[in-house]
């Protein structure tokens, strides 16, 4: 596959991160947010063409406010 192709596993990554984000929002435990960011950073390295990953990274980094 080309680096510009959206991979099929990207959707599973996004689903997992959205679910973990829900857990973070209900518990306010930073470990869930850190896990989301780590998974998304790995995902953006392997699939830079997936714009949903980029947007979710921006959203989650804005939540942290530079505190992590």
PAZAPA-4460 file (N, C-alpha, C; in steps of 0.05 Angstrom, whole numbers, plus 32768, in hexadecimal, padded with zeros to 4 digits):
% residues 68
    n_x    n_y    n_z   ca_x   ca_y   ca_z    c_x    c_y    c_z   seq   type   mol
   8011   7FE8   8000   8000   8000   8000   8012   8019   8000     1      X     A
   8007   802E   7FF5   8015   8047   7FF5   8011   8055   8010     2      X     A
   8022   8068   8016   8020   8076   802F   8007   8089   802F     3      X     A
   7FFD   808F   8017   7FE5   80A0   8015   7FCB   8091   8016     4      X     A
   7FCD   8076   8017   7FB5   8066   8019   7FAB   8064   8036     5      X     A
   7F91   8065   803A   7F86   8060   8054   7F84   8042   8059     6      X     A
   7F90   8039   806E   7F91   801D   8074   7F78   8014   8083     7      X     A
   7F71   7FFB   8080   7F58   7FF1   808C   7F5A   7FF0   80AA     8      X     A
   7F72   7FED   80B5   7F75   7FEC   80D2   7F72   8007   80DF     9      X     A
   7F72   801C   80D0   7F6F   8037   80DB   7F54   803B   80E8    10      X     A
   7F40   802F   80DC   7F25   8031   80E8   7F23   8024   8103    11      X     A
   7F31   800D   8107   7F32   8000   8121   7F41   8011   8135    12      X     A
   7F56   801D   812D   7F65   802F   813F   7F53   8046   8148    13      X     A
   7F45   8052   8135   7F34   8069   813C   7F1D   8060   814E    14      X     A
   7F12   8049   814A   7EFD   803F   815B   7F07   803A   8177    15      X     A
   7F1F   802E   817A   7F2A   8029   8194   7F30   8043   81A3    16      X     A
   7F3B   8056   8194   7F42   8070   81A1   7F28   807F   81AA    17      X     A
   7F14   807E   819A   7EFA   808B   81A1   7EEF   807E   81BA    18      X     A
   7EF0   8064   81BC   7EE6   8056   81D4   7EF7   805D   81EC    19      X     A
   7F11   805E   81E9   7F23   8064   81FF   7F20   8081   8207    20      X     A
   7F19   8093   81F5   7F14   80AE   81FB   7EFB   80B1   820C    21      X     A
   7EE7   80A1   8206   7ECF   80A1   8217   7ED5   8098   8233    22      X     A
   7EE6   8084   8236   7EEE   807B   8250   7EFD   8091   825F    23      X     A
   7F0E   809F   8251   7F1D   80B6   825D   7F0A   80CB   8266    24      X     A
   7EF6   80D2   8256   7EE4   80E8   825D   7ED2   80E1   8275    25      X     A
   7ECD   80C7   8279   7EBD   80BF   8290   7ECE   80BC   82AA    26      X     A
   7EE8   80B5   82A6   7EF9   80B0   82BE   7F0D   80C7   82C4    27      X     A
   7F14   80D7   82B0   7F28   80EC   82B2   7F43   80E2   82BB    28      X     A
   7F49   80C9   82B3   7F63   80BD   82B9   7F75   80C1   82A1    29      X     A
   7F8B   80CF   82A5   7F9D   80D7   828F   7FAA   80BF   8281    30      X     A
   7FAB   80A8   828E   7FB8   8091   8280   7FA9   8089   8267    31      X     A
   7F8E   808D   8266   7F7F   8086   824E   7F85   809A   8238    32      X     A
   7F88   80B3   823F   7F8E   80C8   822B   7FAA   80C3   8220    33      X     A
   7FBD   80BC   8231   7FD8   80B6   8228   7FD9   809E   8215    34      X     A
   7FC9   808A   821B   7FC7   8072   820A   7FBB   807A   81EE    35      X     A
   7FA7   808A   81EE   7F9B   8094   81D5   7FB0   80A2   81C4    36      X     A
   7FBE   80B4   81D1   7FD3   80C4   81C2   7FE9   80B2   81B8    37      X     A
   7FF1   809E   81C7   8006   808C   81BE   7FFD   807C   81A6    38      X     A
   7FE4   8072   81A7   7FD9   8062   8190   7FD7   8074   8177    39      X     A
   7FCD   808C   817B   7FC9   809E   8164   7FE4   80A6   8158    40      X     A
   7FF8   80AB   8169   8012   80B2   815E   801E   809B   814E    41      X     A
   801A   8083   8157   8023   806C   8148   8013   8069   812E    42      X     A
   7FF9   806E   812F   7FE8   806D   8118   7FEF   8082   8103    43      X     A
   7FF6   809A   810B   7FFD   80AF   80F8   8018   80A9   80EB    44      X     A
   8029   809A   80F8   8043   8093   80EB   803F   807E   80D6    45      X     A
   802C   806B   80DA   8028   8056   80C7   8014   805D   80B1    46      X     A
   8003   8071   80B7   7FEF   8078   80A4   7FEA   8097   80A4    47      X     A
   7FFD   80A6   8099   7FFB   80C3   809A   7FE4   80CF   808A    48      X     A
   7FD7   80BF   8079   7FC2   80CA   8068   7FA7   80CA   8075    49      X     A
   7FA5   80BE   808D   7F8B   80BC   809A   7F86   80D6   80AA    50      X     A
   7F75   80E7   809F   7F71   8101   80AB   7F62   80FF   80C6    51      X     A
   7F52   80EA   80CA   7F44   80E7   80E3   7F57   80E4   80FA    52      X     A
   7F6D   80D6   80F5   7F82   80D2   810A   7F8E   80ED   8111    53      X     A
   7F94   80FD   80FD   7FA0   8118   8102   7F8C   8129   8111    54      X     A
   7F73   8129   810A   7F60   813A   8118   7F5C   8131   8134    55      X     A
   7F5B   8117   8139   7F58   810D   8154   7F71   8113   8165    56      X     A
   7F88   8112   8159   7FA1   811A   8168   7F9F   8138   8170    57      X     A
   7F97   8148   815E   7F94   8165   8164   7F80   8169   817B    58      X     A
   7F6A   815B   817A   7F56   815E   818E   7F60   8155   81AA    59      X     A
   7F6E   813E   81AA   7F77   8133   81C4   7F8E   8144   81CF    60      X     A
   7F9F   814E   81BE   7FB4   8160   81C8   7FA9   817A   81D2    61      X     A
   7F93   8183   81C6   7F86   819C   81D1   7F7A   8197   81EC    62      X     A
   7F70   817E   81F1   7F66   8178   820B   7F7C   8179   8220    63      X     A
   7F93   816F   8219   7FA9   816E   822D   7FB2   818A   8235    64      X     A
   7FB2   819C   8222   7FBB   81B7   8228   7FD8   81B9   822F    65      X     A
   7FE7   81A5   8226   8004   81A5   822C   800C   819B   8247    66      X     A
   7FF9   818D   8255   7FFE   8184   8270   8009   8167   8271    67      X     A
   8008   8159   825B   8012   813D   825B   802F   813C   8253    68      X     A
***
